[in-house]
Amino acid sequence: MATPLPHTAASPADELRRLRAQLDRAQAPRVEAPPLPVHPLLAPLLPEGGLRPGSSYAVSASPSLLLALIASASQAGSWCAAIGMPTLGAEAAASFGVDLERLVLIPEPGPRWLAVAAAVAEVLPIVAVRPQGRARDGDVARLSARLRDRGTVLLVMGDWPGADALLSVSDPHWSGLDAGHGYLEGREVTVTASSRRSPVPRSVRMLLPGPDGSLDVRTPARDTTLAPPIRIRAAG
């Protein structure tokens, strides 16, 4: 006959700590993996210096920033998917250094775009998606759990509830035009990131894209006393 264990009543504070510990374990990625690499210009914006497996990132409507975020990881061997972005060009992706042999394009996922993203997240380490409509809270929660379980990084073009970090582009300034003629050579922008782990926003000024379509570091164009930009050319 089994002997019943004595019942010990826990205090409300102890019970709260226990529940919080369970929640933290449930929300943590199953496998602790190092962050996926990003371009050296973008690394200081992220608390981990890269894309944290199992996390989601909300990215402002800037395909250039999205491509810059996935380029280094794809070069390092990570497969990436872009869902719901029919205008995303392979030439532009290659100019930022994205390995096209590891890029999967699903331009028209239809109304079940979230289900498509969840299915792709089962097999690929980086999934980028442009929402085709509002996602229900329950669906977002289930996708977040799947990301943590599989260690997949989600990049969302637009707002995303519960995003671990927000990245935005502001203050654009195009160069190349002189007195109404010439060719556009580069777009200077400020990229800003804020996250749960680093609530104080971090910003860096860069060319996105540069004259050759790649990502450049750029000091403010209006301050001519500073050093010229250092150009990082796209691989391959």
C-alpha positions in Angstrom: 0.0 0.0 0.0 1.4 3.4 -1.0 2.1 5.8 1.9 0.6 9.2 1.2 3.2 12.0 1.4 2.5 14.7 4.0 0.9 17.8 2.5 2.9 21.0 2.8 1.0 24.2 2.2 3.1 26.6 0.1 2.9 30.3 0.7 1.4 32.5 -2.0 4.9 34.0 -2.7 6.4 30.5 -3.0 3.7 29.4 -5.3 4.1 32.6 -7.5 7.9 31.9 -7.8 7.2 28.3 -8.8 4.7 29.3 -11.5 7.1 32.0 -12.8 9.9 29.4 -13.0 7.6 27.0 -14.9 6.7 29.8 -17.3 10.4 30.7 -17.9 11.2 27.1 -18.7 8.3 26.8 -21.1 9.3 30.0 -22.9 13.0 29.2 -23.2 14.3 27.5 -26.3 14.5 23.7 -25.9 18.1 23.7 -27.1 20.5 26.5 -26.1 22.2 27.5 -29.4 24.4 30.4 -30.2 22.9 33.4 -32.1 22.9 33.3 -35.8 25.4 35.8 -37.3 24.4 39.1 -38.8 26.4 41.8 -40.6 29.0 43.4 -38.3 27.2 46.7 -38.7 24.0 45.3 -37.4 25.5 43.1 -34.6 25.8 46.0 -32.0 22.1 46.7 -32.4 21.1 43.2 -31.0 21.7 42.2 -27.4 23.1 38.8 -28.4 25.1 40.2 -31.3 23.0 38.1 -33.7 19.6 36.5 -34.3 18.6 34.5 -31.2 17.2 31.0 -32.1 13.6 30.7 -31.0 13.0 34.5 -31.1 10.8 36.8 -33.3 11.8 40.2 -34.7 9.5 42.9 -36.1 11.2 44.7 -39.0 9.9 47.9 -40.5 8.7 47.6 -44.1 12.2 47.7 -45.5 13.2 44.7 -47.8 16.8 46.0 -47.7 17.0 45.7 -43.9 15.4 42.3 -44.0 18.0 41.1 -46.6 20.8 42.6 -44.6 19.7 40.7 -41.5 19.7 37.2 -43.1 22.7 37.6 -45.4 25.5 36.5 -42.9 23.5 33.6 -41.6 22.8 32.3 -45.1 26.5 32.6 -45.9 27.2 30.6 -42.8 25.0 27.8 -44.0 21.5 28.6 -42.6 18.5 28.1 -44.9 16.1 31.1 -45.1 12.6 31.4 -46.4 10.8 34.6 -47.5 7.0 34.2 -47.4 4.4 36.7 -48.9 7.0 39.0 -50.6 6.3 38.7 -54.3 8.5 41.8 -55.1 11.5 40.5 -53.3 14.2 40.1 -56.1 16.9 37.5 -56.2 19.3 40.1 -57.6 18.8 42.4 -54.7 19.2 39.5 -52.3 22.5 38.4 -53.9 23.8 42.0 -53.7 23.4 42.0 -49.9 25.3 38.7 -49.7 22.3 36.3 -49.4 23.3 32.8 -50.6 20.6 32.1 -53.2 21.1 28.4 -53.0 19.8 28.6 -49.4 16.9 30.9 -50.0 13.3 29.6 -50.4 10.8 32.0 -51.9 7.0 31.5 -51.3 5.7 34.7 -52.9 1.9 34.0 -52.7 1.0 31.9 -49.6 -2.6 32.9 -49.7 -4.9 33.4 -46.7 -3.2 30.6 -44.8 0.0 32.5 -44.7 0.5 31.9 -41.0 0.0 28.1 -41.4 2.6 28.2 -44.2 5.0 30.1 -42.0 4.5 27.6 -39.1 5.1 24.6 -41.5 8.3 26.1 -42.9 9.5 26.9 -39.3 9.6 23.2 -38.7 12.4 22.7 -41.2 14.2 26.0 -41.8 16.2 28.0 -39.2 15.1 31.5 -40.5 11.6 32.4 -41.7 10.8 35.8 -42.9 7.1 36.7 -43.6 5.0 39.6 -44.6 1.6 39.2 -42.9 -1.3 39.0 -45.2 -3.8 40.0 -42.5 -4.2 40.1 -38.8 -3.2 37.0 -36.9 -5.2 35.8 -34.0 -3.6 35.8 -30.5 -4.0 32.0 -30.2 -2.3 31.4 -33.5 0.6 33.7 -32.6 1.1 31.9 -29.3 1.2 28.5 -31.0 3.7 29.8 -33.6 5.9 31.3 -30.8 5.9 27.9 -29.0 6.9 26.2 -32.2 9.7 28.7 -32.8 11.1 28.0 -29.3 10.8 24.3 -29.8 12.6 24.2 -33.1 15.0 27.1 -32.5 13.7 29.0 -35.5 14.1 32.7 -36.0 11.1 34.6 -37.2 11.4 38.0 -39.0 8.1 39.8 -39.6 7.8 42.6 -42.0 5.5 44.9 -40.0 4.1 44.8 -36.5 4.1 41.5 -34.5 2.7 40.9 -31.1 5.2 39.7 -28.6 8.2 40.4 -30.8 11.5 40.0 -28.9 13.0 43.1 -30.8 11.9 45.9 -33.0 14.1 47.1 -35.9 13.2 50.2 -37.9 14.6 52.5 -40.6 14.3 56.3 -40.4 15.6 59.5 -41.7 16.4 58.4 -45.3 18.7 60.5 -47.4 19.5 59.6 -51.1 22.8 60.6 -52.7 23.8 60.9 -56.3 21.4 63.6 -57.7 23.0 66.9 -58.3 20.9 70.0 -59.4 18.1 67.8 -60.6 20.1 65.3 -62.7 22.3 62.2 -62.2 21.7 58.8 -60.8 20.8 57.6 -57.3 23.9 56.0 -55.7 22.9 55.1 -52.2 20.4 55.6 -49.4 21.7 56.7 -46.1 19.4 55.7 -43.2 19.4 55.3 -39.4 18.6 51.8 -38.2 17.2 51.6 -34.7 16.6 48.6 -32.5 14.9 48.1 -29.2 14.3 44.8 -27.4 13.1 43.3 -24.2 16.6 42.6 -23.1 17.8 46.1 -24.0 15.0 48.5 -23.7 17.2 51.5 -24.4 17.1 51.9 -28.2 20.4 51.5 -30.2 21.0 53.3 -33.5 23.6 53.3 -36.2 23.8 55.3 -39.5 24.6 53.3 -42.6 24.0 53.1 -46.4 21.1 50.7 -47.1 21.8 50.1 -49.9 25.1 51.5 -51.0 26.1 52.4 -54.5 26.8 48.8 -55.5 23.7 47.5 -53.7 25.6 46.3 -50.7 25.5 47.4 -47.0 27.8 50.2 -46.1 28.7 52.0 -42.9 28.1 55.7 -43.3 28.8 58.7 -41.1 26.2 61.5 -41.5 26.4 62.9 -44.9 25.9 66.5 -43.6 29.1 66.3 -41.5 31.9 66.4 -44.1 34.6 66.5 -41.4 34.1 62.8 -40.6 35.8 59.9 -42.3 34.4 58.4 -45.5 32.3 55.3 -45.4 33.8 51.8 -45.2 32.2 49.7 -47.9 31.4 46.0 -47.3 30.9 44.4 -50.7 28.4 41.5 -51.1 29.9 38.0 -51.4 29.7 36.0 -54.5 
